[in-house]
């Protein structure tokens, strides 16, 4: 009885495992994305110059981040509205 139940559960879980299998060769864009992510993670192309921000720059970045929470995320974005970017008052 236990064997039948285990086989049944295995059959139910099979589509989940099959979905995770590689579906074939990755597209060129996928290969390039993976290469960039590996390069970023390996830290092999890091700048020799430390990237720093002064207190004013950090404060402005924090204010910009906090301001982003004042607007709801829309349920969907209009597909035909592309090309117009609101630069805001900061330029």
N, CA, C and O atoms as a Tinker XYZ file with bonds, in Angstrom:
   364  protein
     1  N      0.820000   -1.194000    0.000000    73     2
     2  CA     0.000000    0.000000    0.000000    64     1     3
     3  C      0.867000    1.263000    0.000000    63     2     4     5
     4  O      0.599000    2.222000   -0.723000    81     3
     5  N      1.921000    1.235000    0.837000    73     3     6
     6  CA     2.800000    2.392000    0.892000    64     5     7
     7  C      3.508000    2.607000   -0.438000    63     6     8     9
     8  O      3.729000    3.741000   -0.862000    81     7
     9  N      3.857000    1.509000   -1.087000    73     7    10
    10  CA     4.549000    1.611000   -2.371000    64     9    11
    11  C      3.650000    2.266000   -3.406000    63    10    12    13
    12  O      4.108000    3.102000   -4.185000    81    11
    13  N      2.382000    1.900000   -3.422000    73    11    14
    14  CA     1.440000    2.480000   -4.374000    64    13    15
    15  C      1.276000    3.973000   -4.112000    63    14    16    17
    16  O      1.224000    4.768000   -5.051000    81    15
    17  N      1.195000    4.356000   -2.841000    73    15    18
    18  CA     1.048000    5.768000   -2.497000    64    17    19
    19  C      2.297000    6.560000   -2.905000    63    18    20    21
    20  O      2.191000    7.671000   -3.424000    81    19
    21  N      3.475000    5.982000   -2.666000    73    19    22
    22  CA     4.709000    6.660000   -3.034000    64    21    23
    23  C      4.821000    6.816000   -4.548000    63    22    24    25
    24  O      5.257000    7.857000   -5.039000    81    23
    25  N      4.425000    5.776000   -5.285000    73    23    26
    26  CA     4.443000    5.867000   -6.751000    64    25    27
    27  C      3.460000    6.932000   -7.234000    63    26    28    29
    28  O      3.755000    7.674000   -8.171000    81    27
    29  N      2.312000    7.002000   -6.604000    73    27    30
    30  CA     1.322000    8.007000   -6.975000    64    29    31
    31  C      1.838000    9.417000   -6.723000    63    30    32    33
    32  O      1.663000   10.306000   -7.556000    81    31
    33  N      2.468000    9.617000   -5.581000    73    31    34
    34  CA     3.033000   10.932000   -5.268000    64    33    35
    35  C      4.163000   11.283000   -6.224000    63    34    36    37
    36  O      4.292000   12.434000   -6.643000    81    35
    37  N      4.973000   10.304000   -6.566000    73    35    38
    38  CA     6.071000   10.542000   -7.496000    64    37    39
    39  C      5.526000   10.946000   -8.866000    63    38    40    41
    40  O      6.080000   11.829000   -9.522000    81    39
    41  N      4.448000   10.304000   -9.293000    73    39    42
    42  CA     3.850000   10.645000  -10.584000    64    41    43
    43  C      3.261000   12.058000  -10.562000    63    42    44    45
    44  O      3.323000   12.775000  -11.561000    81    43
    45  N      2.700000   12.448000   -9.444000    73    43    46
    46  CA     2.153000   13.797000   -9.329000    64    45    47
    47  C      3.251000   14.853000   -9.343000    63    46    48    49
    48  O      3.064000   15.951000   -9.868000    81    47
    49  N      4.395000   14.511000   -8.762000    73    47    50
    50  CA     5.493000   15.471000   -8.676000    64    49    51
    51  C      6.336000   15.504000   -9.939000    63    50    52    53
    52  O      7.136000   16.425000  -10.108000    81    51
    53  N      6.187000   14.543000  -10.825000    73    51    54
    54  CA     7.010000   14.462000  -12.025000    64    53    55
    55  C      6.961000   15.725000  -12.886000    63    54    56    57
    56  O      8.017000   16.165000  -13.340000    81    55
    57  N      5.798000   16.333000  -13.137000    73    55    58
    58  CA     5.803000   17.560000  -13.944000    64    57    59
    59  C      6.611000   18.695000  -13.322000    63    58    60    61
    60  O      7.173000   19.522000  -14.039000    81    59
    61  N      6.671000   18.737000  -12.011000    73    59    62
    62  CA     7.452000   19.785000  -11.349000    64    61    63
    63  C      8.933000   19.616000  -11.630000    63    62    64    65
    64  O      9.644000   20.593000  -11.865000    81    63
    65  N      9.399000   18.365000  -11.605000    73    63    66
    66  CA    10.812000   18.112000  -11.865000    64    65    67
    67  C     11.131000   18.254000  -13.345000    63    66    68    69
    68  O     12.205000   18.739000  -13.700000    81    67
    69  N     10.227000   17.844000  -14.201000    73    67    70
    70  CA    10.451000   17.930000  -15.638000    64    69    71
    71  C     10.536000   19.383000  -16.081000    63    70    72    73
    72  O     11.276000   19.704000  -17.011000    81    71
    73  N      9.793000   20.257000  -15.431000    73    71    74
    74  CA     9.816000   21.683000  -15.777000    64    73    75
    75  C     11.189000   22.292000  -15.513000    63    74    76    77
    76  O     11.601000   23.225000  -16.202000    81    75
    77  N     11.892000   21.767000  -14.524000    73    75    78
    78  CA    13.194000   22.314000  -14.159000    64    77    79
    79  C     14.304000   21.853000  -15.093000    63    78    80    81
    80  O     15.404000   22.403000  -15.043000    81    79
    81  N     14.054000   20.867000  -15.939000    73    79    82
    82  CA    15.069000   20.378000  -16.850000    64    81    83
    83  C     15.355000   21.407000  -17.935000    63    82    84    85
    84  O     14.478000   22.183000  -18.313000    81    83
    85  N     16.571000   21.410000  -18.426000    73    83    86
    86  CA    16.958000   22.324000  -19.493000    64    85    87
    87  C     16.205000   21.964000  -20.764000    63    86    88    89
    88  O     16.186000   20.805000  -21.178000    81    87
    89  N     15.589000   22.961000  -21.377000    73    87    90
    90  CA    14.774000   22.730000  -22.564000    64    89    91
    91  C     15.595000   22.766000  -23.842000    63    90    92    93
    92  O     15.021000   22.668000  -24.927000    81    91
    93  N     16.878000   22.900000  -23.763000    73    91    94
    94  CA    17.708000   22.953000  -24.951000    64    93    95
    95  C     18.716000   24.072000  -24.839000    63    94    96    97
    96  O     18.880000   24.665000  -23.773000    81    95
    97  N     19.394000   24.365000  -25.939000    73    95    98
    98  CA    20.413000   25.420000  -25.894000    64    97    99
    99  C     19.785000   26.788000  -25.611000    63    98   100   101
   100  O     18.701000   27.108000  -26.100000    81    99
   101  N     20.484000   27.567000  -24.823000    73    99   102
   102  CA    19.987000   28.903000  -24.465000    64   101   103
   103  C     20.159000   29.851000  -25.641000    63   102   104   105
   104  O     21.035000   29.658000  -26.485000    81   103
   105  N     19.323000   30.868000  -25.687000    73   103   106
   106  CA    19.429000   31.878000  -26.735000    64   105   107
   107  C     20.705000   32.689000  -26.515000    63   106   108   109
   108  O     21.320000   32.631000  -25.450000    81   107
   109  N     21.083000   33.434000  -27.529000    73   107   110
   110  CA    22.273000   34.278000  -27.431000    64   109   111
   111  C     22.120000   35.295000  -26.300000    63   110   112   113
   112  O     23.067000   35.551000  -25.557000    81   111
   113  N     20.923000   35.872000  -26.175000    73   111   114
   114  CA    20.685000   36.844000  -25.107000    64   113   115
   115  C     20.827000   36.196000  -23.733000    63   114   116   117
   116  O     21.377000   36.795000  -22.809000    81   115
   117  N     20.326000   34.965000  -23.606000    73   115   118
   118  CA    20.426000   34.262000  -22.328000    64   117   119
   119  C     21.882000   33.969000  -21.999000    63   118   120   121
   120  O     22.303000   34.127000  -20.854000    81   119
   121  N     22.652000   33.546000  -22.993000    73   119   122
   122  CA    24.068000   33.249000  -22.769000    64   121   123
   123  C     24.823000   34.515000  -22.369000    63   122   124   125
   124  O     25.661000   34.476000  -21.469000    81   123
   125  N     24.535000   35.639000  -23.031000    73   123   126
   126  CA    25.199000   36.893000  -22.690000    64   125   127
   127  C     24.828000   37.360000  -21.280000    63   126   128   129
   128  O     25.681000   37.835000  -20.530000    81   127
   129  N     23.562000   37.221000  -20.934000    73   127   130
   130  CA    23.114000   37.610000  -19.593000    64   129   131
   131  C     23.815000   36.773000  -18.538000    63   130   132   133
   132  O     24.287000   37.303000  -17.532000    81   131
   133  N     23.884000   35.467000  -18.763000    73   131   134
   134  CA    24.544000   34.586000  -17.795000    64   133   135
   135  C     26.027000   34.918000  -17.676000    63   134   136   137
   136  O     26.585000   34.873000  -16.580000    81   135
   137  N     26.675000   35.254000  -18.801000    73   135   138
   138  CA    28.094000   35.619000  -18.764000    64   137   139
   139  C     28.304000   36.889000  -17.940000    63   138   140   141
   140  O     29.234000   36.965000  -17.137000    81   139
   141  N     27.432000   37.892000  -18.143000    73   139   142
   142  CA    27.551000   39.138000  -17.367000    64   141   143
   143  C     27.325000   38.884000  -15.880000    63   142   144   145
   144  O     28.034000   39.437000  -15.039000    81   143
   145  N     26.342000   38.053000  -15.555000    73   143   146
   146  CA    26.069000   37.771000  -14.146000    64   145   147
   147  C     27.233000   37.011000  -13.500000    63   146   148   149
   148  O     27.571000   37.262000  -12.343000    81   147
   149  N     27.838000   36.094000  -14.240000    73   147   150
   150  CA    28.996000   35.379000  -13.704000    64   149   151
   151  C     30.182000   36.321000  -13.516000    63   150   152   153
   152  O     30.897000   36.234000  -12.517000    81   151
   153  N     30.389000   37.219000  -14.477000    73   151   154
   154  CA    31.473000   38.197000  -14.358000    64   153   155
   155  C     31.248000   39.101000  -13.155000    63   154   156   157
   156  O     32.185000   39.396000  -12.413000    81   155
   157  N     30.015000   39.540000  -12.962000    73   155   158
   158  CA    29.700000   40.399000  -11.829000    64   157   159
   159  C     29.918000   39.657000  -10.513000    63   158   160   161
   160  O     30.492000   40.208000   -9.573000    81   159
   161  N     29.468000   38.425000  -10.446000    73   159   162
   162  CA    29.596000   37.650000   -9.212000    64   161   163
   163  C     31.026000   37.277000   -8.883000    63   162   164   165
   164  O     31.373000   37.123000   -7.712000    81   163
   165  N     31.868000   37.128000   -9.907000    73   163   166
   166  CA    33.261000   36.728000   -9.665000    64   165   167
   167  C     34.135000   37.895000   -9.220000    63   166   168   169
   168  O     35.222000   37.684000   -8.681000    81   167
   169  N     33.672000   39.121000   -9.440000    73   167   170
   170  CA    34.401000   40.337000   -9.055000    64   169   171
   171  C     35.711000   40.485000   -9.834000    63   170   172   173
   172  O     36.625000   41.172000   -9.380000    81   171
   173  N     35.807000   39.846000  -11.004000    73   171   174
   174  CA    37.032000   39.912000  -11.804000    64   173   175
   175  C     37.154000   41.224000  -12.572000    63   174   176   177
   176  O     38.263000   41.612000  -12.938000    81   175
   177  N     36.058000   41.908000  -12.825000    73   175   178
   178  CA    36.098000   43.142000  -13.596000    64   177   179
   179  C     35.823000   44.360000  -12.716000    63   178   180   181
   180  O     35.388000   45.400000  -13.211000    81   179
   181  N     36.071000   44.235000  -11.436000    73   179   182
   182  CA    35.809000   45.340000  -10.515000    64   181   183
   183  C     36.785000   46.482000  -10.756000    63   182   184   185
   184  O     37.933000   46.267000  -11.146000    81   183
   185  N     36.321000   47.675000  -10.522000    73   183   186
   186  CA    37.151000   48.856000  -10.682000    64   185   187
   187  C     38.217000   48.894000   -9.592000    63   186   188   189
   188  O     37.966000   48.513000   -8.449000    81   187
   189  N     39.399000   49.355000   -9.956000    73   187   190
   190  CA    40.466000   49.511000   -8.966000    64   189   191
   191  C     40.219000   50.744000   -8.097000    63   190   192   193
   192  O     40.764000   50.867000   -7.000000    81   191
   193  N     39.382000   51.657000   -8.611000    73   191   194
   194  CA    39.075000   52.885000   -7.881000    64   193   195
   195  C     37.827000   52.656000   -7.026000    63   194   196   197
   196  O     36.772000   52.313000   -7.561000    81   195
   197  N     37.930000   52.837000   -5.726000    73   195   198
   198  CA    36.743000   52.652000   -4.871000    64   197   199
   199  C     35.640000   53.646000   -5.234000    63   198   200   201
   200  O     35.909000   54.823000   -5.474000    81   199
   201  N     34.422000   53.171000   -5.271000    73   199   202
   202  CA    33.272000   54.020000   -5.568000    64   201   203
   203  C     32.705000   54.528000   -4.247000    63   202   204   205
   204  O     32.226000   53.746000   -3.426000    81   203
   205  N     32.763000   55.828000   -4.051000    73   203   206
   206  CA    32.296000   56.404000   -2.791000    64   205   207
   207  C     31.257000   57.478000   -3.066000    63   206   208   209
   208  O     31.174000   58.015000   -4.171000    81   207
   209  N     30.481000   57.777000   -2.064000    73   207   210
   210  CA    29.497000   58.860000   -2.140000    64   209   211
   211  C     29.618000   59.679000   -0.863000    63   210   212   213
   212  O     29.779000   59.134000    0.229000    81   211
   213  N     29.538000   60.995000   -1.018000    73   211   214
   214  CA    29.614000   61.836000    0.174000    64   213   215
   215  C     28.251000   61.862000    0.871000    63   214   216   217
   216  O     27.280000   61.291000    0.372000    81   215
   217  N     28.188000   62.518000    2.006000    73   215   218
   218  CA    26.963000   62.529000    2.810000    64   217   219
   219  C     25.787000   63.144000    2.058000    63   218   220   221
   220  O     24.662000   62.660000    2.179000    81   219
   221  N     26.023000   64.197000    1.288000    73   219   222
   222  CA    24.952000   64.838000    0.525000    64   221   223
   223  C     24.398000   63.899000   -0.532000    63   222   224   225
   224  O     23.182000   63.796000   -0.698000    81   223
   225  N     25.281000   63.212000   -1.249000    73   223   226
   226  CA    24.839000   62.273000   -2.278000    64   225   227
   227  C     24.037000   61.124000   -1.670000    63   226   228   229
   228  O     23.029000   60.696000   -2.232000    81   227
   229  N     24.488000   60.634000   -0.534000    73   227   230
   230  CA    23.746000   59.548000    0.140000    64   229   231
   231  C     22.379000   60.014000    0.592000    63   230   232   233
   232  O     21.402000   59.275000    0.474000    81   231
   233  N     22.296000   61.232000    1.108000    73   231   234
   234  CA    21.012000   61.773000    1.568000    64   233   235
   235  C     20.047000   61.971000    0.400000    63   234   236   237
   236  O     18.862000   61.659000    0.515000    81   235
   237  N     20.549000   62.490000   -0.723000    73   235   238
   238  CA    19.697000   62.673000   -1.898000    64   237   239
   239  C     19.196000   61.329000   -2.437000    63   238   240   241
   240  O     18.040000   61.208000   -2.843000    81   239
   241  N     20.064000   60.334000   -2.439000    73   239   242
   242  CA    19.658000   59.008000   -2.895000    64   241   243
   243  C     18.595000   58.431000   -1.971000    63   242   244   245
   244  O     17.642000   57.808000   -2.439000    81   243
   245  N     18.743000   58.627000   -0.679000    73   243   246
   246  CA    17.757000   58.125000    0.285000    64   245   247
   247  C     16.416000   58.823000    0.099000    63   246   248   249
   248  O     15.370000   58.175000    0.146000    81   247
   249  N     16.434000   60.131000   -0.112000    73   247   250
   250  CA    15.191000   60.867000   -0.324000    64   249   251
   251  C     14.493000   60.417000   -1.610000    63   250   252   253
   252  O     13.269000   60.284000   -1.642000    81   251
   253  N     15.276000   60.184000   -2.671000    73   251   254
   254  CA    14.705000   59.712000   -3.932000    64   253   255
   255  C     14.074000   58.326000   -3.745000    63   254   256   257
   256  O     13.006000   58.043000   -4.287000    81   255
   257  N     14.746000   57.470000   -2.974000    73   255   258
   258  CA    14.220000   56.129000   -2.702000    64   257   259
   259  C     12.927000   56.221000   -1.883000    63   258   260   261
   260  O     11.948000   55.546000   -2.200000    81   259
   261  N     12.918000   57.044000   -0.842000    73   259   262
   262  CA    11.723000   57.179000   -0.019000    64   261   263
   263  C     10.561000   57.760000   -0.821000    63   262   264   265
   264  O      9.415000   57.356000   -0.628000    81   263
   265  N     10.844000   58.701000   -1.715000    73   263   266
   266  CA     9.796000   59.306000   -2.536000    64   265   267
   267  C      9.151000   58.275000   -3.464000    63   266   268   269
   268  O      7.984000   58.413000   -3.831000    81   267
   269  N      9.905000   57.251000   -3.840000    73   267   270
   270  CA     9.362000   56.236000   -4.752000    64   269   271
   271  C      8.199000   55.472000   -4.124000    63   270   272   273
   272  O      7.408000   54.867000   -4.847000    81   271
   273  N      8.077000   55.484000   -2.822000    73   271   274
   274  CA     6.989000   54.777000   -2.140000    64   273   275
   275  C      5.694000   55.585000   -2.101000    63   274   276   277
   276  O      4.677000   55.093000   -1.612000    81   275
   277  N      5.716000   56.817000   -2.608000    73   275   278
   278  CA     4.518000   57.652000   -2.598000    64   277   279
   279  C      3.549000   57.294000   -3.716000    63   278   280   281
   280  O      2.415000   57.774000   -3.724000    81   279
   281  N      3.971000   56.466000   -4.652000    73   279   282
   282  CA     3.139000   56.110000   -5.802000    64   281   283
   283  C      2.839000   54.619000   -5.780000    63   282   284   285
   284  O      3.728000   53.802000   -5.536000    81   283
   285  N      1.584000   54.268000   -6.036000    73   283   286
   286  CA     1.215000   52.864000   -6.122000    64   285   287
   287  C      1.804000   52.254000   -7.382000    63   286   288   289
   288  O      1.982000   52.928000   -8.396000    81   287
   289  N      2.099000   50.971000   -7.296000    73   287   290
   290  CA     2.543000   50.243000   -8.477000    64   289   291
   291  C      1.296000   49.895000   -9.271000    63   290   292   293
   292  O      0.378000   49.276000   -8.732000    81   291
   293  N      1.242000   50.283000  -10.552000    73   291   294
   294  CA     0.037000   49.991000  -11.334000    64   293   295
   295  C     -0.139000   48.492000  -11.561000    63   294   296   297
   296  O      0.829000   47.732000  -11.554000    81   295
   297  N     -1.379000   48.085000  -11.759000    73   295   298
   298  CA    -1.671000   46.686000  -12.005000    64   297   299
   299  C     -1.011000   46.240000  -13.303000    63   298   300   301
   300  O     -0.515000   45.117000  -13.394000    81   299
   301  N     -1.004000   47.109000  -14.302000    73   299   302
   302  CA    -0.322000   46.821000  -15.564000    64   301   303
   303  C      0.164000   48.128000  -16.162000    63   302   304   305
   304  O     -0.303000   49.207000  -15.797000    81   303
   305  N      1.096000   48.017000  -17.075000    73   303   306
   306  CA     1.637000   49.188000  -17.744000    64   305   307
   307  C      1.083000   49.244000  -19.155000    63   306   308   309
   308  O      0.933000   48.213000  -19.812000    81   307
   309  N      0.777000   50.449000  -19.623000    73   307   310
   310  CA     0.279000   50.629000  -20.978000    64   309   311
   311  C      1.375000   50.273000  -21.973000    63   310   312   313
   312  O      2.492000   50.779000  -21.872000    81   311
   313  N      1.070000   49.417000  -22.922000    73   311   314
   314  CA     2.054000   48.998000  -23.911000    64   313   315
   315  C      2.317000   50.083000  -24.949000    63   314   316   317
   316  O      3.411000   50.139000  -25.511000    81   315
   317  N      1.342000   50.941000  -25.213000    73   315   318
   318  CA     1.485000   51.954000  -26.249000    64   317   319
   319  C      2.011000   53.281000  -25.730000    63   318   320   321
   320  O      2.093000   54.244000  -26.493000    81   319
   321  N      2.367000   53.359000  -24.465000    73   319   322
   322  CA     2.776000   54.630000  -23.863000    64   321   323
   323  C      4.282000   54.842000  -23.903000    63   322   324   325
   324  O      4.769000   55.806000  -23.313000    81   323
   325  N      5.033000   53.984000  -24.571000    73   323   326
   326  CA     6.487000   54.066000  -24.566000    64   325   327
   327  C      7.018000   55.323000  -25.215000    63   326   328   329
   328  O      6.331000   55.971000  -26.004000    81   327
   329  N      8.249000   55.662000  -24.874000    73   327   330
   330  CA     8.925000   56.785000  -25.500000    64   329   331
   331  C      8.860000   58.079000  -24.728000    63   330   332   333
   332  O      9.613000   59.002000  -25.042000    81   331
   333  N      8.001000   58.196000  -23.736000    73   331   334
   334  CA     7.889000   59.424000  -22.973000    64   333   335
   335  C      8.434000   59.169000  -21.571000    63   334   336   337
   336  O      7.950000   58.299000  -20.846000    81   335
   337  N      9.448000   59.944000  -21.209000    73   335   338
   338  CA    10.065000   59.804000  -19.890000    64   337   339
   339  C      9.921000   61.110000  -19.152000    63   338   340   341
   340  O     10.315000   62.162000  -19.655000    81   339
   341  N      9.357000   61.048000  -17.959000    73   339   342
   342  CA     9.205000   62.245000  -17.134000    64   341   343
   343  C     10.494000   62.412000  -16.348000    63   342   344   345
   344  O     10.808000   61.599000  -15.479000    81   343
   345  N     11.242000   63.470000  -16.656000    73   343   346
   346  CA    12.533000   63.676000  -15.978000    64   345   347
   347  C     12.355000   64.306000  -14.612000    63   346   348   349
   348  O     13.314000   64.377000  -13.844000    81   347
   349  N     11.155000   64.764000  -14.287000    73   347   350
   350  CA    10.917000   65.366000  -12.978000    64   349   351
   351  C     11.614000   66.709000  -12.855000    63   350   352   353
   352  O     12.097000   67.258000  -13.846000    81   351
   353  N     11.665000   67.238000  -11.642000    73   351   354
   354  CA    12.258000   68.552000  -11.430000    64   353   355
   355  C     13.777000   68.465000  -11.225000    63   354   356   357
   356  O     14.476000   69.477000  -11.255000    81   355
   357  N     14.279000   67.227000  -11.014000    73   355   358
   358  CA    15.719000   67.077000  -10.754000    64   357   359
   359  C     16.564000   67.089000  -12.011000    63   358   360   361
   360  O     17.773000   67.307000  -11.931000    81   359
   361  N     15.956000   66.858000  -13.189000    73   359   362
   362  CA    16.659000   66.926000  -14.461000    64   361   363
   363  C     17.594000   65.840000  -14.640000    63   362   364
   364  O     18.263000   65.765000  -15.670000    81   363
